[in-house]
Amino acid sequence: MPTRILWFRRDLRLHDHPALAAALEPGDGTAVVPLFVVDPRLVGAPRMGAPRLSYLCDALAALDEGLHRRGGRLIVRSGDPRDVVPAVAAETGAAAVHWSGEFTPYGTDRDAAVRAALEGAGVEAHAHPGVLLAEPGSVRTASGDFFRVFSPFQRAWREVPLGEVTPAPGRVPVPHATPGEPLPTPASLGVSLDADVIEGGEPAARARLEEFLRLSADMYHERRNLLSSDGTSRLSADLHYGCVSPRAVYRRLDLRQPGHKGFASELVWRDFYGHVLARWPEVAITEFNPALRDLPWRGASADLDAWCEGRTGYPVIDAAMRQLLGIAWMHNRARMLVASFLCKDLLTDWRLGEAHFLRHLVDGDAASNNGGWQWAAGTGTDAQPYFRIFNPVSQGEQFDPDGAYVRRWVPELRRVPDRWIHHPWDLPDDIAADCGVRIGRDYPAPIVDHAQARIHALAFFKRA
Ligand SMILES: Cc1cc2nc3c(=O)[nH]c(=O)nc-3n(C[C@H](O)[C@H](O)[C@H](O)COP(=O)(O)OP(=O)(O)OC[C@H]3O[C@@H](n4cnc5c(N)ncnc54)[C@H](O)[C@@H]3O)c2cc1C
Protein backbone atom coordinates (compact mmCIF):
# COMPACT_ATOMS: atom_id res chain seq x y z
CA MET A 1 0.00 0.00 0.00
CA PRO A 2 1.51 3.44 -0.90
CA THR A 3 2.22 5.52 2.18
CA ARG A 4 2.32 9.25 2.82
CA ILE A 5 3.09 11.17 5.98
CA LEU A 6 0.93 13.97 7.29
CA TRP A 7 3.19 15.95 9.59
CA PHE A 8 0.93 17.79 12.06
CA ARG A 9 2.31 20.97 13.63
CA ARG A 10 -0.06 23.80 14.52
CA ASP A 11 -2.94 22.49 12.45
CA LEU A 12 -4.21 20.01 15.06
CA ARG A 13 -7.58 19.25 13.53
CA LEU A 14 -9.24 16.91 11.08
CA HIS A 15 -11.76 19.25 9.44
CA ASP A 16 -10.87 21.65 6.65
CA HIS A 17 -7.27 20.47 6.47
CA PRO A 18 -5.81 20.85 2.97
CA ALA A 19 -2.58 18.98 3.82
CA LEU A 20 -4.49 16.02 5.27
CA ALA A 21 -6.85 15.96 2.29
CA ALA A 22 -3.88 15.94 -0.08
CA ALA A 23 -2.16 13.15 1.86
CA LEU A 24 -5.31 11.05 1.73
CA GLU A 25 -6.12 11.86 -1.89
CA PRO A 26 -9.37 9.94 -2.00
CA GLY A 27 -9.56 6.74 -3.86
CA ASP A 28 -5.90 5.90 -4.32
CA GLY A 29 -5.75 3.52 -1.34
CA THR A 30 -2.92 5.38 0.36
CA ALA A 31 -2.10 4.76 4.01
CA VAL A 32 -1.29 7.88 5.99
CA VAL A 33 1.09 8.21 8.91
CA PRO A 34 -0.31 11.08 11.05
CA LEU A 35 2.90 12.22 12.69
CA PHE A 36 3.52 14.72 15.47
CA VAL A 37 7.09 15.46 16.44
CA VAL A 38 7.74 16.68 19.98
CA ASP A 39 10.55 19.08 19.16
CA PRO A 40 12.68 19.80 22.25
CA ARG A 41 13.69 23.16 20.76
CA LEU A 42 10.05 24.24 20.86
CA VAL A 43 8.66 22.54 23.94
CA GLY A 44 11.77 23.36 25.95
CA ALA A 45 12.13 26.97 24.79
CA PRO A 46 12.09 29.56 27.60
CA ARG A 47 9.32 31.42 25.75
CA MET A 48 7.10 28.32 25.66
CA GLY A 49 5.13 28.46 28.88
CA ALA A 50 3.04 25.91 30.72
CA PRO A 51 -0.32 27.21 29.39
CA ARG A 52 0.57 26.61 25.76
CA LEU A 53 2.01 23.18 26.55
CA SER A 54 -1.11 22.26 28.49
CA TYR A 55 -3.27 23.28 25.54
CA LEU A 56 -1.00 21.35 23.18
CA CYS A 57 -1.33 18.14 25.22
CA ASP A 58 -5.14 18.45 25.18
CA ALA A 59 -5.09 19.10 21.45
CA LEU A 60 -2.92 16.05 20.71
CA ALA A 61 -5.11 13.82 22.87
CA ALA A 62 -8.22 15.06 21.05
CA LEU A 63 -6.57 14.57 17.67
CA ASP A 64 -5.58 11.02 18.59
CA GLU A 65 -9.15 10.32 19.65
CA GLY A 66 -10.50 11.73 16.39
CA LEU A 67 -8.07 9.56 14.43
CA HIS A 68 -9.07 6.46 16.43
CA ARG A 69 -12.69 7.06 15.45
CA ARG A 70 -11.50 6.98 11.83
CA GLY A 71 -9.52 3.77 12.13
CA GLY A 72 -6.19 5.48 12.79
CA ARG A 73 -4.10 6.94 15.59
CA LEU A 74 -1.54 9.68 16.09
CA ILE A 75 2.10 8.63 15.78
CA VAL A 76 4.20 10.66 18.23
CA ARG A 77 7.98 10.85 18.05
CA SER A 78 10.40 13.08 19.94
CA GLY A 79 13.49 14.77 18.59
CA ASP A 80 14.66 17.27 16.03
CA PRO A 81 12.22 17.17 13.08
CA ARG A 82 15.17 17.52 10.72
CA ASP A 83 16.14 13.99 11.81
CA VAL A 84 12.81 12.52 12.83
CA VAL A 85 10.69 13.29 9.75
CA PRO A 86 13.17 11.83 7.21
CA ALA A 87 13.72 8.85 9.55
CA VAL A 88 9.98 8.09 9.74
CA ALA A 89 9.75 8.49 5.97
CA ALA A 90 12.55 5.93 5.51
CA GLU A 91 11.04 3.56 8.09
CA THR A 92 7.58 3.59 6.55
CA GLY A 93 8.69 3.78 2.94
CA ALA A 94 6.65 6.95 2.52
CA ALA A 95 6.67 8.49 -0.93
CA ALA A 96 5.67 11.96 0.25
CA VAL A 97 5.34 14.16 3.35
CA HIS A 98 2.59 16.78 3.55
CA TRP A 99 2.33 19.65 6.02
CA SER A 100 0.65 23.03 6.52
CA GLY A 101 3.06 25.79 5.52
CA GLU A 102 4.68 27.77 8.32
CA PHE A 103 6.00 31.32 8.23
CA THR A 104 7.75 31.97 11.55
CA PRO A 105 11.55 32.28 11.31
CA TYR A 106 12.10 29.01 13.18
CA GLY A 107 9.39 27.18 11.25
CA THR A 108 10.63 28.41 7.87
CA ASP A 109 14.23 27.32 8.51
CA ARG A 110 13.14 23.98 9.97
CA ASP A 111 10.88 23.24 7.02
CA ALA A 112 13.58 24.14 4.50
CA ALA A 113 15.98 21.73 6.21
CA VAL A 114 13.40 18.93 6.40
CA ARG A 115 12.47 19.47 2.76
CA ALA A 116 16.12 19.30 1.69
CA ALA A 117 16.66 16.06 3.63
CA LEU A 118 13.50 14.48 2.24
CA GLU A 119 14.11 15.49 -1.34
CA GLY A 120 17.72 14.32 -1.03
CA ALA A 121 16.30 10.91 -0.15
CA GLY A 122 13.84 10.93 -3.03
CA VAL A 123 10.79 11.71 -0.88
CA GLU A 124 8.40 14.45 -2.01
CA ALA A 125 7.75 17.36 0.37
CA HIS A 126 4.53 19.40 0.03
CA ALA A 127 3.55 22.50 2.02
CA HIS A 128 -0.17 23.39 1.96
CA PRO A 129 -2.23 26.36 3.11
CA GLY A 130 -4.35 26.15 6.27
CA VAL A 131 -2.67 28.11 9.06
CA LEU A 132 -3.89 31.53 7.87
CA LEU A 133 -6.87 32.52 5.76
CA ALA A 134 -4.73 33.91 2.93
CA GLU A 135 -1.24 32.53 2.36
CA PRO A 136 1.73 34.88 2.87
CA GLY A 137 2.55 36.25 -0.57
CA SER A 138 -1.02 36.12 -1.83
CA VAL A 139 -1.79 39.71 -0.79
CA ARG A 140 0.49 42.23 -2.47
CA THR A 141 0.81 45.91 -3.24
CA ALA A 142 0.63 47.19 -6.82
CA SER A 143 4.44 47.04 -6.93
CA GLY A 144 4.40 43.41 -5.83
CA ASP A 145 5.68 43.76 -2.26
CA PHE A 146 3.91 42.85 0.98
CA PHE A 147 1.85 45.54 2.70
CA ARG A 148 3.28 47.53 5.60
CA VAL A 149 -0.05 49.06 6.67
CA PHE A 150 -3.21 47.23 7.66
CA SER A 151 -6.04 49.12 5.88
CA PRO A 152 -4.75 48.72 2.31
CA PHE A 153 -3.76 45.15 3.20
CA GLN A 154 -7.35 44.45 4.22
CA ARG A 155 -8.73 45.93 0.99
CA ALA A 156 -6.42 43.76 -1.12
CA TRP A 157 -7.02 40.75 1.16
CA ARG A 158 -10.73 40.83 0.28
CA GLU A 159 -9.86 40.01 -3.33
CA VAL A 160 -8.07 36.76 -2.45
CA PRO A 161 -10.19 33.64 -3.06
CA LEU A 162 -10.38 31.65 0.18
CA GLY A 163 -11.90 28.44 -1.12
CA GLU A 164 -14.55 26.33 0.53
CA VAL A 165 -14.42 24.46 3.82
CA THR A 166 -13.80 20.72 3.49
CA PRO A 167 -15.18 18.16 5.94
CA ALA A 168 -13.07 15.82 8.07
CA PRO A 169 -12.19 12.56 6.29
CA GLY A 170 -14.32 9.51 7.08
CA ARG A 171 -11.33 7.19 7.48
CA VAL A 172 -7.62 7.67 8.06
CA PRO A 173 -5.93 4.32 7.36
CA VAL A 174 -2.66 4.20 9.30
CA PRO A 175 -0.08 1.47 8.60
CA HIS A 176 -0.29 -0.98 11.54
CA ALA A 177 3.40 -1.47 12.07
CA THR A 178 4.33 2.18 12.70
CA PRO A 179 5.55 2.50 16.29
CA GLY A 180 4.99 5.70 18.26
CA GLU A 181 5.62 7.08 21.73
CA PRO A 182 2.90 7.74 24.32
CA LEU A 183 1.06 11.02 23.88
CA PRO A 184 2.83 13.82 25.74
CA THR A 185 1.16 14.99 28.94
CA PRO A 186 1.89 18.04 31.09
CA ALA A 187 3.67 15.67 33.50
CA SER A 188 5.81 14.05 30.79
CA LEU A 189 6.78 17.52 29.56
CA GLY A 190 7.62 18.60 33.10
CA VAL A 191 4.93 21.27 33.10
CA SER A 192 3.46 22.60 36.29
CA LEU A 193 0.49 24.79 35.68
CA ASP A 194 -0.58 27.65 37.94
CA ALA A 195 -3.16 29.20 35.62
CA ASP A 196 -6.69 27.99 34.97
CA VAL A 197 -6.27 27.23 31.25
CA ILE A 198 -9.08 26.53 28.77
CA GLU A 199 -9.47 23.01 27.45
CA GLY A 200 -7.65 22.54 24.17
CA GLY A 201 -8.41 20.46 21.10
CA GLU A 202 -10.74 20.38 18.11
CA PRO A 203 -14.03 19.48 19.85
CA ALA A 204 -13.54 22.14 22.56
CA ALA A 205 -12.54 24.70 19.92
CA ARG A 206 -15.57 23.99 17.78
CA ALA A 207 -17.84 24.20 20.82
CA ARG A 208 -16.34 27.61 21.64
CA LEU A 209 -17.00 28.76 18.08
CA GLU A 210 -20.64 27.62 18.26
CA GLU A 211 -21.12 29.36 21.59
CA PHE A 212 -19.63 32.58 20.29
CA LEU A 213 -21.83 32.51 17.18
CA ARG A 214 -24.90 31.81 19.28
CA LEU A 215 -24.31 34.27 22.11
CA SER A 216 -21.87 37.03 21.22
CA ALA A 217 -21.09 37.44 17.53
CA ASP A 218 -24.08 39.69 16.78
CA MET A 219 -23.01 42.17 19.46
CA TYR A 220 -19.25 41.83 18.89
CA HIS A 221 -18.80 45.37 17.53
CA GLU A 222 -20.44 46.85 20.62
CA ARG A 223 -19.01 44.63 23.33
CA ARG A 224 -15.54 43.65 22.14
CA ASN A 225 -13.83 46.45 24.06
CA LEU A 226 -15.64 46.00 27.35
CA LEU A 227 -13.15 44.45 29.71
CA SER A 228 -15.52 42.50 31.89
CA SER A 229 -17.91 41.25 29.22
CA ASP A 230 -17.62 37.93 27.41
CA GLY A 231 -17.95 39.83 24.17
CA THR A 232 -15.09 38.18 22.29
CA SER A 233 -14.70 34.64 20.99
CA ARG A 234 -11.76 33.32 23.07
CA LEU A 235 -10.74 31.41 19.94
CA SER A 236 -7.17 32.72 19.86
CA ALA A 237 -5.48 29.57 21.21
CA ASP A 238 -7.73 27.39 19.04
CA LEU A 239 -6.66 29.38 16.00
CA HIS A 240 -3.03 29.38 17.07
CA TYR A 241 -2.91 25.59 17.32
CA GLY A 242 -5.19 25.17 14.32
CA CYS A 243 -7.81 23.24 16.28
CA VAL A 244 -10.31 25.26 14.36
CA SER A 245 -9.65 26.22 10.77
CA PRO A 246 -9.62 29.99 10.23
CA ARG A 247 -11.56 29.42 7.03
CA ALA A 248 -14.19 27.35 8.85
CA VAL A 249 -14.59 30.27 11.29
CA TYR A 250 -14.71 32.90 8.55
CA ARG A 251 -17.22 30.98 6.45
CA ARG A 252 -19.68 30.93 9.35
CA LEU A 253 -19.90 34.73 9.42
CA ASP A 254 -22.63 36.83 7.91
CA LEU A 255 -20.64 39.82 6.77
CA ARG A 256 -23.77 41.98 6.40
CA GLN A 257 -23.99 42.08 10.19
CA PRO A 258 -21.78 44.69 11.88
CA GLY A 259 -20.80 42.31 14.70
CA HIS A 260 -19.73 39.58 12.29
CA LYS A 261 -17.99 42.10 10.06
CA GLY A 262 -16.00 43.51 12.97
CA PHE A 263 -14.99 40.02 14.02
CA ALA A 264 -13.92 39.15 10.46
CA SER A 265 -11.62 42.17 10.54
CA GLU A 266 -9.80 40.73 13.54
CA LEU A 267 -9.17 37.53 11.61
CA VAL A 268 -7.63 39.69 8.89
CA TRP A 269 -5.35 41.32 11.50
CA ARG A 270 -4.16 37.83 12.34
CA ASP A 271 -3.33 37.25 8.68
CA PHE A 272 -1.68 40.67 8.43
CA TYR A 273 0.77 40.02 11.25
CA GLY A 274 1.49 36.57 9.80
CA HIS A 275 2.35 38.14 6.46
CA VAL A 276 4.51 40.81 8.11
CA LEU A 277 6.52 38.18 9.97
CA ALA A 278 6.86 36.08 6.81
CA ARG A 279 8.19 39.04 4.80
CA TRP A 280 10.25 40.75 7.52
CA PRO A 281 11.39 37.95 9.86
CA GLU A 282 13.78 40.40 11.52
CA VAL A 283 10.80 41.96 13.38
CA ALA A 284 11.01 38.98 15.72
CA ILE A 285 14.07 40.59 17.26
CA THR A 286 14.16 44.19 16.13
CA GLU A 287 11.89 47.16 15.46
CA PHE A 288 9.85 47.11 12.24
CA ASN A 289 10.53 50.83 11.87
CA PRO A 290 14.30 51.12 11.19
CA ALA A 291 14.34 54.72 12.48
CA LEU A 292 13.47 53.45 15.96
CA ARG A 293 16.03 50.65 16.28
CA ASP A 294 18.40 52.28 18.73
CA LEU A 295 16.09 53.60 21.42
CA PRO A 296 17.63 53.41 24.91
CA TRP A 297 14.87 51.23 26.40
CA ARG A 298 15.13 50.21 30.04
CA GLY A 299 15.85 46.56 30.78
CA ALA A 300 14.98 44.47 33.84
CA SER A 301 13.97 46.55 36.86
CA ALA A 302 11.79 46.51 39.95
CA ASP A 303 9.17 48.34 37.86
CA LEU A 304 9.15 45.49 35.33
CA ASP A 305 8.66 43.02 38.20
CA ALA A 306 5.76 45.10 39.54
CA TRP A 307 4.20 45.12 36.06
CA CYS A 308 4.59 41.34 35.65
CA GLU A 309 3.02 40.69 39.04
CA GLY A 310 0.17 43.20 38.78
CA ARG A 311 1.48 45.60 41.46
CA THR A 312 1.82 48.88 39.56
CA GLY A 313 -0.79 50.76 41.59
CA TYR A 314 -2.91 51.33 38.46
CA PRO A 315 -5.98 49.13 38.95
CA VAL A 316 -6.77 48.37 35.31
CA ILE A 317 -3.13 47.48 34.60
CA ASP A 318 -2.91 45.26 37.66
CA ALA A 319 -6.24 43.57 36.89
CA ALA A 320 -5.05 42.76 33.38
CA MET A 321 -1.69 41.39 34.47
CA ARG A 322 -3.36 39.25 37.12
CA GLN A 323 -5.91 38.04 34.56
CA LEU A 324 -2.95 36.86 32.47
CA LEU A 325 -1.47 34.94 35.41
CA GLY A 326 -4.90 33.64 36.46
CA ILE A 327 -6.30 32.29 33.18
CA ALA A 328 -3.39 32.57 30.72
CA TRP A 329 -5.43 34.93 28.53
CA MET A 330 -5.97 38.66 28.55
CA HIS A 331 -8.61 40.82 26.91
CA ASN A 332 -7.37 42.60 23.78
CA ARG A 333 -8.05 46.09 25.12
CA ALA A 334 -6.19 45.15 28.29
CA ARG A 335 -3.25 43.87 26.22
CA MET A 336 -3.08 47.25 24.53
CA LEU A 337 -3.18 49.08 27.86
CA VAL A 338 -0.56 47.03 29.68
CA ALA A 339 1.75 47.05 26.66
CA SER A 340 1.45 50.81 26.33
CA PHE A 341 2.08 51.16 30.07
CA LEU A 342 5.24 49.05 29.95
CA CYS A 343 6.66 50.72 26.85
CA LYS A 344 5.51 54.31 27.33
CA ASP A 345 5.06 54.84 31.07
CA LEU A 346 7.97 52.62 32.13
CA LEU A 347 10.02 53.06 28.92
CA THR A 348 10.84 49.37 29.17
CA ASP A 349 11.96 47.33 26.19
CA TRP A 350 8.91 45.89 24.42
CA ARG A 351 10.82 42.62 23.93
CA LEU A 352 10.65 41.97 27.69
CA GLY A 353 6.87 42.37 27.65
CA GLU A 354 6.58 40.29 24.50
CA ALA A 355 8.55 37.45 26.13
CA HIS A 356 6.47 37.62 29.32
CA PHE A 357 3.30 37.35 27.24
CA LEU A 358 4.59 34.38 25.26
CA ARG A 359 5.46 32.56 28.48
CA HIS A 360 2.09 33.17 30.10
CA LEU A 361 -0.50 33.33 27.31
CA VAL A 362 -2.28 30.20 26.20
CA ASP A 363 -2.59 31.85 22.77
CA GLY A 364 1.02 33.11 22.63
CA ASP A 365 1.71 33.54 18.93
CA ALA A 366 4.99 34.75 17.43
CA ALA A 367 3.32 36.89 14.74
CA SER A 368 0.29 38.40 16.51
CA ASN A 369 2.17 38.95 19.75
CA ASN A 370 5.04 40.68 18.01
CA GLY A 371 2.63 42.78 15.95
CA GLY A 372 0.67 43.77 19.06
CA TRP A 373 3.79 44.68 21.01
CA GLN A 374 5.36 46.70 18.23
CA TRP A 375 2.04 48.48 17.71
CA ALA A 376 1.95 49.38 21.40
CA ALA A 377 5.60 50.43 21.47
CA GLY A 378 5.05 52.65 18.44
CA THR A 379 7.80 50.84 16.53
CA GLY A 380 5.62 48.67 14.30
CA THR A 381 3.54 48.72 11.15
CA ASP A 382 0.94 51.02 12.63
CA ALA A 383 0.17 54.19 10.75
CA GLN A 384 -0.36 55.90 14.12
CA PRO A 385 2.97 56.94 15.55
CA TYR A 386 4.63 56.85 18.94
CA PHE A 387 2.58 59.61 20.55
CA ARG A 388 -0.41 57.38 21.24
CA ILE A 389 -0.02 56.86 24.98
CA PHE A 390 -2.95 55.29 26.79
CA ASN A 391 -4.07 56.85 30.04
CA PRO A 392 -4.73 53.93 32.40
CA VAL A 393 -7.29 55.87 34.43
CA SER A 394 -9.47 57.22 31.62
CA GLN A 395 -9.19 53.95 29.69
CA GLY A 396 -10.28 52.07 32.80
CA GLU A 397 -13.22 54.41 33.23
CA GLN A 398 -14.20 54.01 29.60
CA PHE A 399 -13.86 50.25 29.21
CA ASP A 400 -14.56 49.09 32.76
CA PRO A 401 -17.07 51.75 33.79
CA ASP A 402 -18.49 49.85 36.76
CA GLY A 403 -15.09 48.52 37.86
CA ALA A 404 -16.25 44.89 37.54
CA TYR A 405 -13.02 43.87 35.80
CA VAL A 406 -10.85 45.48 38.46
CA ARG A 407 -12.92 43.99 41.28
CA ARG A 408 -12.71 40.51 39.72
CA TRP A 409 -8.92 40.52 39.48
CA VAL A 410 -7.84 42.94 42.20
CA PRO A 411 -10.00 41.78 45.09
CA GLU A 412 -8.35 44.12 47.59
CA LEU A 413 -10.17 46.96 45.79
CA ARG A 414 -13.58 45.28 45.67
CA ARG A 415 -15.16 47.61 48.20
CA VAL A 416 -13.90 50.81 46.59
CA PRO A 417 -16.84 52.81 45.17
CA ASP A 418 -17.07 53.10 41.37
CA ARG A 419 -16.07 56.73 41.44
CA TRP A 420 -12.54 55.94 42.69
CA ILE A 421 -12.08 52.38 41.46
CA HIS A 422 -9.64 53.44 38.72
CA HIS A 423 -7.73 55.96 40.87
CA PRO A 424 -7.96 54.72 44.44
CA TRP A 425 -5.14 57.03 45.55
CA ASP A 426 -7.75 59.84 45.45
CA LEU A 427 -10.03 58.13 47.98
CA PRO A 428 -10.99 60.49 50.82
CA ASP A 429 -9.59 59.16 54.11
CA ASP A 430 -12.94 58.27 55.64
CA ILE A 431 -14.11 56.30 52.59
CA ALA A 432 -10.70 54.62 52.31
CA ALA A 433 -11.05 53.54 55.93
CA ASP A 434 -14.61 52.26 55.29
CA CYS A 435 -13.51 50.08 52.40
CA GLY A 436 -10.34 48.93 54.09
CA VAL A 437 -7.91 50.29 51.52
CA ARG A 438 -4.92 52.26 52.66
CA ILE A 439 -2.70 53.04 49.68
CA GLY A 440 0.80 51.74 50.27
CA ARG A 441 -0.45 49.16 52.76
CA ASP A 442 -3.38 47.30 51.17
CA TYR A 443 -2.74 48.32 47.59
CA PRO A 444 0.42 49.87 46.08
CA ALA A 445 0.84 53.55 45.36
CA PRO A 446 1.29 54.16 41.60
CA ILE A 447 4.87 53.26 40.62
CA VAL A 448 4.95 56.21 38.18
CA ASP A 449 2.97 59.38 37.75
CA HIS A 450 1.24 58.88 34.40
CA ALA A 451 1.20 62.59 33.48
CA GLN A 452 4.96 62.91 34.10
CA ALA A 453 5.67 59.58 32.40
CA ARG A 454 3.81 60.76 29.32
CA ILE A 455 6.03 63.83 29.04
CA HIS A 456 9.17 61.68 29.42
CA ALA A 457 7.93 59.23 26.80
CA LEU A 458 7.29 61.98 24.26
CA ALA A 459 10.78 63.38 24.85
CA PHE A 460 12.26 59.85 24.63
CA PHE A 461 10.73 59.30 21.20
CA LYS A 462 11.38 62.82 19.95
CA ARG A 463 15.09 62.42 20.64
CA ALA A 464 15.04 59.38 18.35
C1 LIG B 1 0.37 43.51 23.06
C2 LIG B 1 -0.50 42.49 22.36
C3 LIG B 1 -0.13 41.16 22.32
C4 LIG B 1 -0.94 40.21 21.68
N1 LIG B 1 -0.51 38.89 21.66
C5 LIG B 1 -1.26 37.98 20.99
C6 LIG B 1 -0.83 36.62 20.92
O1 LIG B 1 0.23 36.23 21.43
N2 LIG B 1 -1.64 35.73 20.28
C7 LIG B 1 -2.81 36.11 19.69
O2 LIG B 1 -3.51 35.26 19.13
N3 LIG B 1 -3.22 37.39 19.71
C8 LIG B 1 -2.49 38.33 20.35
N4 LIG B 1 -2.93 39.62 20.41
C9 LIG B 1 -4.15 40.00 19.67
C10 LIG B 1 -5.44 39.93 20.49
O3 LIG B 1 -5.29 40.59 21.70
C11 LIG B 1 -5.90 38.50 20.77
O4 LIG B 1 -5.91 37.75 19.57
C12 LIG B 1 -7.31 38.45 21.34
O5 LIG B 1 -7.36 39.20 22.53
C13 LIG B 1 -7.71 37.03 21.62
O6 LIG B 1 -8.97 36.96 22.20
P1 LIG B 1 -10.21 36.46 21.37
O7 LIG B 1 -9.91 35.16 20.71
O8 LIG B 1 -11.38 36.49 22.28
O9 LIG B 1 -10.32 37.58 20.26
P2 LIG B 1 -11.51 38.00 19.30
O10 LIG B 1 -11.76 39.43 19.54
O11 LIG B 1 -12.66 37.08 19.40
O12 LIG B 1 -10.85 37.92 17.85
C14 LIG B 1 -10.96 36.75 17.02
C15 LIG B 1 -9.60 36.31 16.58
O13 LIG B 1 -9.00 37.29 15.76
C16 LIG B 1 -7.60 37.33 16.01
N5 LIG B 1 -7.24 38.65 16.53
C17 LIG B 1 -8.02 39.47 17.27
N6 LIG B 1 -7.38 40.63 17.51
C18 LIG B 1 -6.18 40.53 16.91
C19 LIG B 1 -5.07 41.40 16.81
N7 LIG B 1 -5.06 42.62 17.34
N8 LIG B 1 -3.99 40.95 16.15
C20 LIG B 1 -3.96 39.74 15.57
N9 LIG B 1 -4.99 38.88 15.64
C21 LIG B 1 -6.08 39.27 16.30
C22 LIG B 1 -7.30 36.27 17.04
O14 LIG B 1 -6.92 35.09 16.37
C23 LIG B 1 -8.64 36.10 17.72
O15 LIG B 1 -8.83 34.83 18.31
C24 LIG B 1 -2.14 40.60 21.05
C25 LIG B 1 -2.52 41.96 21.10
C26 LIG B 1 -1.72 42.88 21.74
C27 LIG B 1 -2.16 44.32 21.79
The ligand as a Gaussian input file, in Angstrom:
#p B3LYP/6-31G(d) Opt

LIG

0 1
 C        0.371000      43.511000      23.059000
 C       -0.504000      42.492000      22.364000
 C       -0.129000      41.160000      22.325000
 C       -0.936000      40.208000      21.679000
 N       -0.515000      38.894000      21.658000
 C       -1.257000      37.976000      20.987000
 C       -0.833000      36.620000      20.923000
 O        0.228000      36.233000      21.432000
 N       -1.640000      35.733000      20.275000
 C       -2.814000      36.105000      19.687000
 O       -3.515000      35.259000      19.128000
 N       -3.220000      37.392000      19.714000
 C       -2.488000      38.332000      20.351000
 N       -2.927000      39.623000      20.407000
 C       -4.150000      40.005000      19.670000
 C       -5.441000      39.927000      20.486000
 O       -5.291000      40.593000      21.700000
 C       -5.900000      38.499000      20.765000
 O       -5.907000      37.755000      19.568000
 C       -7.306000      38.453000      21.344000
 O       -7.362000      39.195000      22.526000
 C       -7.706000      37.027000      21.618000
 O       -8.969000      36.964000      22.204000
 P      -10.213000      36.457000      21.373000
 O       -9.907000      35.164000      20.709000
 O      -11.384000      36.490000      22.281000
 O      -10.317000      37.576000      20.263000
 P      -11.507000      38.002000      19.303000
 O      -11.759000      39.434000      19.538000
 O      -12.656000      37.079000      19.400000
 O      -10.852000      37.915000      17.851000
 C      -10.960000      36.752000      17.021000
 C       -9.597000      36.306000      16.582000
 O       -9.001000      37.289000      15.756000
 C       -7.598000      37.328000      16.008000
 N       -7.245000      38.648000      16.526000
 C       -8.017000      39.474000      17.274000
 N       -7.382000      40.632000      17.511000
 C       -6.181000      40.531000      16.912000
 C       -5.072000      41.399000      16.807000
 N       -5.065000      42.619000      17.338000
 N       -3.986000      40.955000      16.152000
 C       -3.959000      39.736000      15.574000
 N       -4.995000      38.876000      15.637000
 C       -6.081000      39.270000      16.296000
 C       -7.303000      36.267000      17.041000
 O       -6.919000      35.091000      16.374000
 C       -8.636000      36.101000      17.720000
 O       -8.826000      34.834000      18.309000
 C       -2.137000      40.605000      21.054000
 C       -2.518000      41.955000      21.105000
 C       -1.717000      42.879000      21.743000
 C       -2.162000      44.318000      21.790000

